[in-house]
Amino acid sequence: MAEPTAHSEAPEGHGGFPPFQAQHFPSQLVWLTLTFVLLYVLMSKVALPRIGAILADRSKRISDHLAEAQRLKDQSDAANAAYEKALADARNRAQAIAAATRQKQAAEADEAQKRLEAQLQERLAAAERSITATRTSAMANVRTIAADTAGAIVQRLIGTTPSEQDVAAAVGEAKP
């Protein structure tokens, strides 16, 4: 007799791998159905509700965080708008203060210029009065000086001193 090969023939007394034997199929189908139903019931009653609750809780947390982030963004936008408005108001106030200061300094400069002009006008008027007084006194002395000079010139030229009345009459006839 020939010896059986390892894979081609089954050893004597054994009918092959038991799950593949037809006589075991009905019991295997019963156990498959029972296991499937049991796992289905466990999954639908225990595991899936827990997973659903976890997903719902996670979704709620995410939506809460998004809502909080939106609220904080709105607060940030409001604070930024308030900051921009305060900055614009501060710029406007600074420009108003600068304009008021410029106007005040311009008014003070105009007032100072008017005071200086008034002082200069007073000094100019006083100088003109002084010049007029000096001219008047000088003109009064010019006749006397002219008479003295004419008398001295005549004396040098002719050698005799003329009378004061003749010199005064001659100077009086001269045109100024």
N, CA, C and O of each residue as an XYZ file, in Angstrom:
704
protein
N       0.766     -1.180      0.000
C       0.000      0.000      0.000
C       0.814      1.254      0.000
O       1.945      1.280      0.485
N       0.226      2.317     -0.556
C       0.952      3.591     -0.655
C       0.636      4.439      0.558
O      -0.448      4.383      1.140
N       1.590      5.190      0.891
C       1.392      6.061      2.050
C       0.639      7.320      1.627
O       0.855      7.854      0.539
N      -0.228      7.772      2.488
C      -0.981      8.991      2.099
C      -0.075     10.221      2.105
O       0.847     10.325      2.915
N      -0.344     11.124      1.216
C       0.405     12.386      1.177
C      -0.182     13.328      2.198
O      -1.323     13.173      2.633
N       0.589     14.273      2.559
C       0.204     15.157      3.660
C      -1.032     15.975      3.350
O      -1.862     16.186      4.234
N      -1.175     16.431      2.146
C      -2.270     17.353      1.863
C      -3.341     16.758      0.967
O      -4.467     17.253      0.935
N      -3.033     15.789      0.298
C      -3.975     15.289     -0.687
C      -5.006     14.329     -0.105
O      -6.131     14.248     -0.597
N      -4.642     13.643      0.886
C      -5.583     12.681      1.425
C      -5.674     12.854      2.927
O      -4.716     13.279      3.573
N      -6.808     12.530      3.468
C      -7.005     12.617      4.894
C      -6.529     11.325      5.520
O      -6.696     10.258      4.929
N      -5.945     11.392      6.696
C      -5.518     10.168      7.356
C      -6.726      9.286      7.643
O      -7.863      9.757      7.670
N      -6.473      8.059      7.848
C      -7.569      7.137      8.051
C      -8.239      7.380      9.376
O      -7.578      7.623     10.386
N      -9.497      7.316      9.372
C     -10.285      7.502     10.571
C     -10.741      8.941     10.762
O     -11.610      9.201     11.594
N     -10.181      9.875     10.018
C     -10.585     11.296     10.125
C     -11.236     11.705      8.823
O     -10.807     11.282      7.749
N     -12.275     12.531      8.910
C     -13.001     12.939      7.721
C     -12.604     14.313      7.226
O     -13.275     14.789      6.310
N     -11.587     15.009      7.725
C     -11.122     16.343      7.295
C     -11.331     17.364      8.401
O     -11.617     17.022      9.548
N     -11.186     18.584      8.034
C     -11.301     19.700      8.986
C     -12.762     19.857      9.382
O     -13.608     20.051      8.510
N     -13.098     19.775     10.714
C     -14.497     19.704     11.129
C     -15.361     20.888     10.680
O     -16.523     20.656     10.346
N     -14.879     22.152     10.648
C     -15.804     23.200     10.189
C     -16.218     23.029      8.743
O     -17.241     23.569      8.323
N     -15.445     22.292      7.984
C     -15.794     22.107      6.578
C     -16.604     20.820      6.328
O     -16.942     20.492      5.191
N     -16.891     20.133      7.379
C     -17.675     18.908      7.206
C     -19.148     19.265      7.221
O     -19.593     20.048      8.060
N     -19.880     18.712      6.327
C     -21.287     19.039      6.127
C     -22.151     18.687      7.328
O     -23.175     19.336      7.542
N     -21.801     17.739      8.077
C     -22.609     17.342      9.214
C     -22.595     18.391     10.327
O     -23.499     18.403     11.164
N     -21.580     19.278     10.355
C     -21.502     20.320     11.394
C     -22.129     21.644     10.950
O     -22.232     22.552     11.774
N     -22.550     21.799      9.700
C     -23.085     23.062      9.186
C     -24.302     23.559      9.959
O     -24.338     24.745     10.287
N     -25.304     22.732     10.274
C     -26.476     23.265     10.978
C     -26.137     23.833     12.345
O     -26.669     24.886     12.699
N     -25.293     23.203     13.121
C     -24.956     23.729     14.447
C     -24.149     25.014     14.308
O     -24.295     25.939     15.107
N     -23.295     25.065     13.285
C     -22.503     26.289     13.074
C     -23.417     27.452     12.686
O     -23.220     28.574     13.154
N     -24.395     27.200     11.849
C     -25.340     28.255     11.463
C     -26.152     28.729     12.663
O     -26.440     29.919     12.782
N     -26.521     27.817     13.547
C     -27.264     28.212     14.757
C     -26.390     29.111     15.616
O     -26.826     30.172     16.061
N     -25.168     28.685     15.845
C     -24.269     29.505     16.681
C     -23.949     30.851     16.004
O     -23.845     31.870     16.688
N     -23.794     30.866     14.689
C     -23.559     32.122     13.966
C     -24.731     33.064     14.142
O     -24.540     34.249     14.413
N     -25.930     32.558     13.993
C     -27.129     33.382     14.142
C     -27.257     33.871     15.572
O     -27.538     35.048     15.799
N     -27.054     32.987     16.543
C     -27.143     33.368     17.948
C     -26.097     34.435     18.306
O     -26.411     35.408     18.992
N     -24.873     34.251     17.845
C     -23.796     35.205     18.121
C     -24.089     36.550     17.451
O     -23.891     37.609     18.048
N     -24.566     36.492     16.196
C     -24.893     37.729     15.486
C     -25.988     38.502     16.208
O     -25.866     39.712     16.399
N     -27.045     37.826     16.607
C     -28.154     38.476     17.305
C     -27.683     39.039     18.633
O     -28.025     40.169     18.984
N     -26.892     38.255     19.386
C     -26.389     38.720     20.677
C     -25.501     39.967     20.495
O     -25.665     40.951     21.217
N     -24.570     39.928     19.541
C     -23.709     41.087     19.277
C     -24.523     42.288     18.789
O     -24.243     43.428     19.161
N     -25.537     42.022     17.951
C     -26.387     43.113     17.467
C     -27.123     43.777     18.621
O     -27.188     45.004     18.698
N     -27.679     42.966     19.517
C     -28.405     43.514     20.670
C     -27.441     44.286     21.567
O     -27.767     45.391     22.001
N     -26.261     43.732     21.855
C     -25.275     44.431     22.687
C     -24.849     45.758     22.048
O     -24.752     46.781     22.726
N     -24.599     45.728     20.755
C     -24.177     46.958     20.069
C     -25.299     47.988     20.072
O     -25.058     49.159     20.367
N     -26.520     47.574     19.748
C     -27.612     48.542     19.635
C     -28.083     49.039     20.997
O     -28.540     50.177     21.106
N     -27.985     48.223     22.027
C     -28.479     48.634     23.339
C     -27.397     49.244     24.221
O     -27.729     50.068     25.074
N     -26.131     48.894     24.069
C     -25.089     49.347     24.988
C     -24.066     50.243     24.280
O     -23.905     51.407     24.647
N     -23.399     49.723     23.302
C     -22.251     50.436     22.726
C     -22.680     51.637     21.884
O     -22.141     52.731     22.047
N     -23.642     51.439     20.990
C     -24.040     52.534     20.116
C     -24.655     53.713     20.880
O     -24.362     54.856     20.527
N     -25.494     53.502     21.910
C     -25.981     54.663     22.668
C     -24.849     55.418     23.366
O     -24.873     56.647     23.441
N     -23.860     54.682     23.874
C     -22.725     55.357     24.516
C     -21.942     56.171     23.493
O     -21.572     57.316     23.753
N     -21.693     55.579     22.338
C     -20.965     56.306     21.293
C     -21.765     57.518     20.832
O     -21.212     58.596     20.613
N     -23.082     57.326     20.687
C     -23.949     58.454     20.298
C     -23.910     59.568     21.333
O     -23.856     60.747     20.981
N     -23.939     59.191     22.631
C     -23.875     60.208     23.692
C     -22.540     60.932     23.670
O     -22.479     62.147     23.860
N     -21.460     60.169     23.435
C     -20.132     60.793     23.368
C     -20.075     61.768     22.194
O     -19.572     62.883     22.331
N     -20.594     61.342     21.036
C     -20.585     62.227     19.861
C     -21.456     63.460     20.089
O     -21.074     64.566     19.707
N     -22.623     63.277     20.708
C     -23.507     64.410     20.982
C     -22.844     65.380     21.968
O     -22.906     66.596     21.788
N     -22.202     64.825     23.022
C     -21.507     65.667     23.999
C     -20.367     66.427     23.331
O     -20.164     67.615     23.583
N     -19.635     65.733     22.485
C     -18.519     66.362     21.789
C     -19.019     67.467     20.846
O     -18.437     68.549     20.771
N     -20.094     67.172     20.139
C     -20.679     68.165     19.244
C     -21.169     69.385     20.026
O     -20.997     70.523     19.590
N     -21.787     69.131     21.195
C     -22.259     70.238     22.032
C     -21.086     71.077     22.533
O     -21.158     72.306     22.525
N     -20.004     70.425     22.970
C     -18.818     71.158     23.433
C     -18.220     71.996     22.308
O     -17.830     73.147     22.505
N     -18.160     71.392     21.131
C     -17.607     72.131     19.993
C     -18.472     73.345     19.675
O     -17.947     74.436     19.449
N     -19.778     73.171     19.654
C     -20.665     74.299     19.355
C     -20.596     75.359     20.462
O     -20.658     76.558     20.187
N     -20.466     74.901     21.728
C     -20.299     75.855     22.830
C     -18.997     76.637     22.685
O     -18.968     77.850     22.893
N     -17.925     75.941     22.328
C     -16.646     76.623     22.142
C     -16.701     77.598     20.969
O     -16.144     78.694     21.035
N     -17.376     77.191     19.899
C     -17.526     78.107     18.756
C     -18.353     79.339     19.147
O     -18.033     80.462     18.759
N     -19.409     79.110     19.913
C     -20.228     80.235     20.366
C     -19.423     81.160     21.276
O     -19.527     82.382     21.170
N     -18.630     80.587     22.160
C     -17.776     81.387     23.050
C     -16.733     82.157     22.248
O     -16.454     83.324     22.523
N     -16.166     81.485     21.252
C     -15.173     82.158     20.400
C     -15.827     83.309     19.646
O     -15.228     84.376     19.508
N     -17.045     83.109     19.157
C     -17.754     84.189     18.452
C     -18.066     85.336     19.410
O     -17.939     86.505     19.046
N     -18.474     85.001     20.634
C     -18.757     86.044     21.627
C     -17.493     86.844     21.936
O     -17.534     88.072     22.005
N     -16.368     86.144     22.121
C     -15.104     86.837     22.398
C     -14.654     87.670     21.202
O     -14.099     88.757     21.367
N     -14.896     87.154     19.991
C     -14.558     87.926     18.785
C     -15.402     89.187     18.727
O     -14.892     90.263     18.415
N     -16.706     89.062     19.030
C     -17.573     90.242     19.038
C     -17.108     91.254     20.075
O     -17.096     92.456     19.811
N     -16.720     90.764     21.270
C     -16.190     91.671     22.299
C     -14.918     92.342     21.817
O     -14.720     93.540     22.018
N     -14.065     91.569     21.184
C     -12.807     92.118     20.661
C     -13.082     93.169     19.595
O     -12.451     94.226     19.585
N     -14.019     92.886     18.698
C     -14.376     93.860     17.668
C     -14.954     95.124     18.293
O     -14.641     96.234     17.864
N     -15.800     94.953     19.311
C     -16.381     96.121     19.990
C     -15.288     96.931     20.686
O     -15.293     98.161     20.636
N     -14.351     96.234     21.335
C     -13.257     96.941     22.008
C     -12.377     97.647     20.994
O     -11.921     98.764     21.234
N     -12.137     97.003     19.868
C     -11.328     97.628     18.816
C     -12.039     98.862     18.258
O     -11.404     99.890     18.023
N     -13.343     98.765     18.048
C     -14.105     99.913     17.555
C     -14.080    101.049     18.576
O     -13.942    102.215     18.206
N     -14.214    100.712     19.853
C     -14.147    101.740     20.896
C     -12.764    102.378     20.933
O     -12.638    103.590     21.105
N     -11.732    101.563     20.772
C     -10.361    102.085     20.746
C     -10.164    103.032     19.560
O      -9.596    104.114     19.710
N     -10.640    102.616     18.381
C     -10.505    103.460     17.191
C     -11.267    104.772     17.379
O     -10.783    105.833     16.987
N     -12.463    104.702     17.980
C     -13.247    105.912     18.209
C     -12.538    106.820     19.211
O     -12.471    108.033     19.012
N     -12.009    106.236     20.284
C     -11.282    107.033     21.275
C     -10.044    107.666     20.654
O      -9.710    108.814     20.949
N      -9.369    106.916     19.798
C      -8.182    107.445     19.122
C      -8.561    108.597     18.196
O      -7.872    109.616     18.164
N      -9.644    108.445     17.447
C     -10.105    109.521     16.561
C     -10.520    110.742     17.376
O     -10.213    111.875     17.004
N     -11.224    110.509     18.498
C     -11.617    111.637     19.361
C     -10.383    112.344     19.918
O     -10.342    113.573     19.971
N      -9.390    111.579     20.329
C      -8.163    112.179     20.864
C      -7.445    112.988     19.787
O      -6.931    114.071     20.064
N      -7.408    112.468     18.562
C      -6.795    113.237     17.464
C      -7.552    114.530     17.229
O      -6.947    115.587     17.051
N      -8.895    114.447     17.228
C      -9.703    115.659     17.008
C      -9.465    116.676     18.119
O      -9.336    117.872     17.859
N      -9.409    116.189     19.373
C      -9.155    117.111     20.486
C      -7.770    117.728     20.364
O      -7.595    118.922     20.606
N      -6.788    116.918     19.991
C      -5.424    117.433     19.843
C      -5.363    118.487     18.738
O      -4.690    119.506     18.891
N      -6.062    118.249     17.628
C      -6.083    119.229     16.549
C      -6.795    120.510     16.993
O      -6.372    121.612     16.645
N      -7.873    120.359     17.760
C      -8.597    121.535     18.254
C      -7.718    122.329     19.218
O      -7.684    123.559     19.167
N      -7.013    121.622     20.094
C      -6.116    122.305     21.045
C      -5.000    123.006     20.295
O      -4.640    124.135     20.625
N      -4.448    122.341     19.281
C      -3.370    122.948     18.496
C      -3.873    124.190     17.769
O      -3.181    125.208     17.733
N      -5.075    124.116     17.189
C      -5.637    125.269     16.485
C      -5.892    126.415     17.462
O      -5.599    127.571     17.155
N      -6.438    126.098     18.635
C      -6.699    127.138     19.638
C      -5.390    127.771     20.103
O      -5.306    128.986     20.282
N      -4.367    126.932     20.298
C      -3.065    127.455     20.721
C      -2.466    128.345     19.644
O      -1.908    129.401     19.943
N      -2.583    127.913     18.375
C      -2.070    128.755     17.284
C      -2.799    130.089     17.239
O      -2.169    131.134     17.076
N      -4.130    130.066     17.381
C      -4.900    131.308     17.363
C      -4.500    132.208     18.533
O      -4.341    133.418     18.371
N      -4.341    131.607     19.701
C      -3.970    132.384     20.884
C      -2.590    133.007     20.693
O      -2.387    134.184     20.993
N      -1.640    132.211     20.190
C      -0.293    132.740     19.980
C      -0.287    133.807     18.888
O       0.453    134.786     18.985
N      -1.111    133.625     17.845
C      -1.199    134.638     16.786
C      -1.776    135.934     17.354
O      -1.300    137.022     17.030
N      -2.799    135.818     18.198
C      -3.397    137.013     18.814
C      -2.380    137.704     19.726
O      -2.270    138.930     19.725
N      -1.639    136.910     20.503
C      -0.611    137.491     21.377
C       0.480    138.157     20.553
O       0.970    139.225     20.921
N       0.865    137.542     19.447
C       1.900    138.129     18.585
C       1.395    139.422     17.964
O       2.139    140.400     17.885
N       0.126    139.443     17.518
C      -0.444    140.670     16.954
C      -0.484    141.773     18.004
O      -0.160    142.926     17.722
N      -0.885    141.404     19.221
C      -0.949    142.393     20.300
C       0.445    142.932     20.619
O       0.629    144.134     20.806
N       1.419    142.027     20.677
C       2.787    142.461     20.957
C       3.298    143.359     19.832
O       3.977    144.353     20.090
N       2.973    143.011     18.583
C       3.395    143.829     17.447
C       2.749    145.202     17.516
O       3.407    146.206     17.242
N       1.475    145.266     17.877
C       0.793    146.572     17.996
C       1.425    147.403     19.104
O       1.615    148.608     18.940
N       1.756    146.771     20.241
C       2.406    147.518     21.327
C       3.756    148.056     20.877
O       4.102    149.205     21.153
N       4.530    147.199     20.166
C       5.836    147.644     19.684
C       5.685    148.777     18.675
O       6.455    149.737     18.700
N       4.696    148.670     17.788
C       4.468    149.738     16.815
C       4.079    151.025     17.524
O       4.528    152.107     17.144
N       3.234    150.913     18.564
C       2.832    152.107     19.321
C       4.051    152.721     20.008
O       4.221    153.940     20.000
N       4.899    151.877     20.604
C       6.114    152.392     21.253
C       7.037    153.048     20.233
O       7.616    154.103     20.493
N       7.170    152.410     19.063
C       8.016    152.991     18.021
C       7.440    154.315     17.522
O       8.184    155.260     17.259
N       6.117    154.382     17.391
C       5.476    155.640     16.963
C       5.723    156.740     17.997
O       5.989    157.890     17.647
N       5.630    156.361     19.296
C       5.895    157.358     20.345
C       7.339    157.818     20.283
O       7.616    159.013     20.388
N       8.253    156.888     20.114
C       9.675    157.252     20.035
C       9.947    158.088     18.795
O      10.721    159.044     18.845
N       9.311    157.730     17.676
C       9.487    158.487     16.442
C       8.941    159.905     16.608
O       9.568    160.875     16.181
N       7.767    160.015     17.234
C       7.189    161.349     17.468
C       8.096    162.164     18.393
O       8.309    163.355     18.164
N       8.634    161.517     19.445
C       9.538    162.217     20.362
C      10.812    162.626     19.625
O      11.332    163.719     19.849
N      11.317    161.757     18.749
C      12.519    162.095     17.988
C      12.242    163.245     17.031
O      13.076    164.137     16.876
N      11.082    163.232     16.391
C      10.723    164.325     15.479
C      10.592    165.634     16.246
O      11.031    166.683     15.773
N       9.988    165.571     17.433
C       9.880    166.794     18.248
C      11.272    167.287     18.636
O      11.550    168.486     18.598
N      12.132    166.358     19.007
C      13.503    166.731     19.382
C      14.237    167.339     18.189
O      14.930    168.347     18.326
N      14.077    166.714     17.008
C      14.728    167.246     15.795
C      14.189    168.631     15.470
O      14.946    169.539     15.127
N      12.861    168.786     15.583
C      12.247    170.093     15.293
C      12.760    171.143     16.264
O      13.074    172.264     15.863
N      12.845    170.787     17.530
C      13.332    171.745     18.535
C      14.795    172.085     18.273
O      15.207    173.241     18.371
N      15.576    171.048     17.935
C      16.993    171.290     17.649
C      17.137    172.146     16.404
O      17.966    173.055     16.374
N      16.343    171.872     15.374
C      16.395    172.655     14.138
C      16.002    174.107     14.415
O      16.633    175.042     13.923
N      14.950    174.272     15.210
C      14.486    175.626     15.517
C      15.567    176.402     16.255
O      15.845    177.559     15.940
N      16.175    175.744     17.248
C      17.230    176.439     17.983
C      18.450    176.671     17.109
O      19.129    177.692     17.222
N      18.724    175.685     16.213
C      19.859    175.851     15.317
C      19.590    176.971     14.325
O      20.486    177.756     14.016
N      18.363    177.051     13.825
C      18.026    178.112     12.881
C      18.081    179.480     13.565
O      18.447    180.477     12.943
N      17.720    179.518     14.831
C      17.802    180.793     15.551
C      19.258    181.202     15.708
O      19.577    182.389     15.644
N      20.127    180.252     15.910
C      21.553    180.544     16.066
C      22.241    180.775     14.724
O      23.314    181.378     14.681
N      21.639    180.304     13.623
C      22.253    180.460     12.312
C      22.402    181.945     11.975
O      23.445    182.367     11.476
N      21.367    182.734     12.246
C      21.447    184.167     11.958
C      22.559    184.818     12.764
O      23.297    185.664     12.260
N      22.666    184.416     14.009
C      23.718    184.991     14.856
C      25.080    184.570     14.335
O      25.995    185.388     14.236
N      25.216    183.269     13.997
C      26.485    182.764     13.495
C      26.801    183.394     12.149
O      27.946    183.760     11.884
N      25.771    183.525     11.284
C      25.982    184.129      9.976
C      26.439    185.580     10.121
O      27.311    186.046      9.388
N      25.832    186.288     11.082
C      26.209    187.691     11.291
C      27.627    187.778     11.812
O      28.389    188.641     11.378
N      28.002    186.898     12.739
C      29.367    186.904     13.272
C      30.376    186.549     12.186
O      31.437    187.164     12.083
N      30.028    185.538     11.370
C      30.928    185.102     10.312
C      31.074    186.191      9.254
O      32.184    186.457      8.794
N      29.971    186.821      8.864
C      30.023    187.891      7.862
C      30.860    189.052      8.378
O      31.638    189.638      7.625
N      30.705    189.390      9.665
C      31.508    190.487     10.255
C      32.980    190.127     10.241
O      33.822    190.976      9.951
N      33.305    188.860     10.557
C      34.704    188.442     10.585
C      35.279    188.435      9.182
O      36.435    188.813      8.992
N      34.489    188.007      8.178
C      34.975    187.975      6.800
C      35.221    189.413      6.301
O      36.245    189.682      5.672
N      34.307    190.312      6.575
C      34.446    191.701      6.125
C      35.664    192.320      6.797
O      36.403    193.071      6.159
N      35.878    192.027      8.039
C      37.026    192.596      8.734
C      38.310    192.060      8.130
O      39.276    192.816      8.025
N      38.373    190.880      7.753
C      39.591    190.324      7.173
C      39.807    190.855      5.763
O      40.933    191.088      5.325
N      38.711    191.035      5.084
C      38.860    191.512      3.717
C      39.229    193.005      3.666
O      40.154    193.406      2.959
N      38.507    193.788      4.408
C      38.788    195.215      4.338
C      39.611    195.719      5.511
O      40.193    196.800      5.417
N      39.678    195.048      6.510
C      40.499    195.451      7.641
C      39.743    196.257      8.672
O      40.313    196.528      9.729
N      38.489    196.666      8.448
C      37.716    197.416      9.419
C      36.525    196.561      9.867
O      36.017    195.762      9.080
N      36.083    196.711     11.079
C      34.966    195.953     11.639
C      33.686    196.710     11.300
O      33.560    197.881     11.657
N      32.732    196.074     10.620
C      31.476    196.744     10.317
C      30.591    196.793     11.561
O      30.840    196.068     12.525
N      29.577    197.627     11.550
C      28.684    197.729     12.697
C      27.733    196.536     12.721
O      27.456    195.937     11.683
N      27.251    196.207     13.867
C      26.380    195.027     14.019
C      25.067    195.247     13.297
O      24.505    194.279     12.784
N      24.535    196.482     13.224
C      23.277    196.751     12.539
C      23.437    196.551     11.037
O      22.518    196.066     10.378
N      24.619    196.929     10.475
C      24.820    196.762      9.042
C      24.915    195.269      8.700
O      24.355    194.807      7.706
N      25.635    194.535      9.546
C      25.774    193.093      9.307
C      24.427    192.413      9.454
O      24.099    191.561      8.628
N      23.624    192.745     10.466
C      22.304    192.150     10.684
C      21.387    192.487      9.524
O      20.608    191.629      9.106
N      21.442    193.691      8.987
C      20.606    194.079      7.855
C      21.014    193.279      6.626
O      20.147    192.835      5.873
N      22.339    193.079      6.398
C      22.820    192.349      5.237
C      22.411    190.886      5.344
O      21.994    190.295      4.348
N      22.519    190.299      6.504
C      22.133    188.894      6.692
C      20.618    188.761      6.552
O      20.160    187.753      6.015
N      19.843    189.694      6.993
C      18.397    189.656      6.906
C      17.951    189.733      5.462
O      16.915    189.165      5.118
N      18.700    190.421      4.596
C      18.317    190.522      3.196
C      18.635    189.235      2.434
O      18.025    188.989      1.393
N      19.552    188.420      2.906
C      19.928    187.181      2.227
C      18.787    186.173      2.303
O      18.061    186.110      3.295
N      18.639    185.377      1.227
C      17.563    184.381      1.164
C      18.033    183.093      1.842
O      19.184    182.682      1.695
N      17.171    182.500      2.546
C      17.581    181.260      3.211
C      17.691    180.079      2.291
O      18.027    178.981      2.734
